[in-house]
Amino acid sequence: MIRTNDPIQDFLNYDYEQYLKEISRPVCCECGDYITDEYLWDFHGMYYCEKCMRDHRERIDD
């Protein structure tokens, strides 16, 4: 990132760079959000975030 003498422009440049990084991430098929976690669930090319997978988890009673 190139820094200037204008802190507002520096923030806008940084914010835009972060936006570009976010929209390059995969999208969760369940909630539609960008997956920003370190890991994702991949079922035959369908991506799911950790939160959505936890919502589908069920306990098995012995």
N, C-alpha and C positions, 0 to 999 in steps of 0.2 A: 504494500500500500504506500502510495506516495503521500507524504505529509506536506501540508502547506502552512502558511501563516494564518489561515482562516479555520478555526476549530469547528465551526458549523459545517463547512464544506468537508472537512476531514471526517466528521461524524456521518454525513450523508454518503460519502464514498464508502466508508466502512459498512454502513447499514446496507448499501446496495450490494456489496460483495457478499455479505452474509445471506441476503435474499437469493442471490444467484446460487450459492452453495445449497440452500435449502430446497430450491425447486429442482435441483439435479438429483435429489434423493428419491428412492422409490416411494410409492403411495400405498397405504394399507387398503386392501380390498374391503375390509369390514367398515372402518370408520372414515376412510377417505383422507386422512391426515398424512402428511409427509412423515416417513419413519426416520426419526432423528436419533433413535437408540443405537447402541453399538452393534446389536444383533437384530435379526428379523427372522420370521418363520416363512419358509418357502415350500408351498405345496403345489407342485407341478406348474410353477410359474406364477402362482397367486401369492402375493406377499401380504403378511399380517404382522402387525406390531405386537410387542410384548403385552401391552394392556389388553388388547382384544383377545389374545390367546388365553390370558388369565381369566377373562370373563367366561370362556367356554370350558374351563377346567372343572372336572367333577371329581368328587371323592369316591373311592371304591371302599365299601365297608366289607371287612372280612367276616 
